[in-house]
Amino acid sequence: MEGEQALRGFWYTALHLLSFLNFDGASVQKLFRHAPPAGEDAPPYLPWAGSTLQAFLEAGGAQAVEKVDEWVTGLRFGDPDAV
């Protein structure tokens, strides 16, 4: 059941990312493969800075999915605590 909940969380996060990027699948693929810099040159609070989003999610599992979901939800809906 734990794996099913993790998959459901990832699905919701993927939908949020798709919605944020106007359902442009190519842009979502680029986002998953792009590695933004870590440190001073990093954009403001990217949970996966210094890594690709794909590697961050694979290594971090459900906790990483939750962090990414909080980040994209904060961008979409203006939650200052999420970014």
C-alpha positions, -999 to 999 in steps of 0.1 A, spaced: 0 0 0 29 23 7 42 20 -29 7 28 -42 5 60 -22 40 70 -34 29 64 -70 -3 84 -64 17 113 -50 40 112 -80 10 112 -103 -4 143 -87 30 161 -88 33 152 -125 -1 166 -132 9 198 -113 40 201 -134 21 195 -166 -5 221 -157 23 246 -147 39 241 -181 6 243 -201 5 206 -207 36 208 -229 51 174 -226 84 184 -242 89 211 -216 82 187 -188 108 163 -202 133 191 -204 125 200 -168 131 164 -157 165 164 -175 178 199 -167 203 202 -138 201 238 -124 233 249 -106 236 246 -69 248 273 -46 249 311 -53 240 308 -90 210 286 -82 175 299 -88 156 306 -56 147 274 -37 148 246 -61 147 213 -41 167 196 -68 194 223 -74 226 207 -85 209 176 -98 183 167 -124 147 165 -113 146 129 -124 177 120 -103 163 139 -73 130 120 -74 146 86 -80 170 90 -51 146 107 -27 114 87 -33 82 99 -16 99 127 4 114 142 -28 80 140 -46 64 159 -17 91 186 -18 87 190 -56 49 191 -52 52 218 -25 75 238 -48 52 237 -79 21 242 -59 37 273 -43 45 287 -78 10 279 -91 -10 292 -62 13 317 -45 19 299 -13 50 317 1 58 288 25 62 265 -4 89 284 -22 
